[in-house]
Amino acid sequence: MDNIISLDKFILPIGKQGIELQQIIYESGGMPLMRVRIREGSRFTVFDIDPGSAERWGRAMVEWSQTQEKPA
């Protein structure tokens, strides 16, 4: 059985999509992956990303957020 560990779960304030980040370790082996689950009503979008892609995506999101004006 695959091992799935929940890392974070939250609701976006605009759009109200549910986001869940999980670590997935497949029973068959291979590297651990980060699973991103996006829930929009009854529809789910799910994809698994490798550590290098997660780092790149995360870095891009942090860099972008640091250039944005924060709400008061």
N, C-alpha and C positions, 0 to 999 in steps of 0.2 A: 504494500500500500504506500502511495506517495505521502511524504511528510510535508504538511502545509502549516506555516507559522504566520499568524497575523502580525504585521508590523505597525500598521496605522489604519485608521478608518475615520472618515469625516464627511461632512456634507458641505458642498460649495455654497457660499452665501448667495451667489447670483446663478440662477439656473437650477439650484437644488439637486444637482447630480450627486450621487453617493460614490465616494472614492474609497477603495480598499487596496492597500499595498500588502502583499504577502510574499514570504520566501517559500519557494517550492523546491523540494529535493525529491527527485524521481527515484522510485525504488529500483529502477533499472540502471541507475548510475548517471554519471555526467555531472557537470557543474551545477551548483545551486543557481536558480534564476529568481528574478523578482517578477511576481505576477501583479499586474495592474488591472483591477476590476472597476469599471465605470458603470454605474446603474443609472439609467434614465427611465423613470417610470417602471415598466415591466421589461424593458430591453436592457441587456448587458453587453458591454464590449469588454473582452478579456484578451490580454496578450502578455507573453512572457518575454522578459528582456535579460540579456547577459550583463555581468557586472560592468564591463567597459561602456556599454551603451547607457546603462543606468547612471554611471558617473558623468558621462557627457551631457545627458539630458538634465540631470540634477544641477550641474554647473551652469548650464544655459539658463535654467529657471532662476537660480539664485542671482546670477549676473543681471538678468532682466529685472527681477524684483528690486534690486538695489538701485536701479535707475528710476524707479517709479515713486511718485509722491504718495506718502502714506496717509490714509484718512485720519482725521482728527478724532 
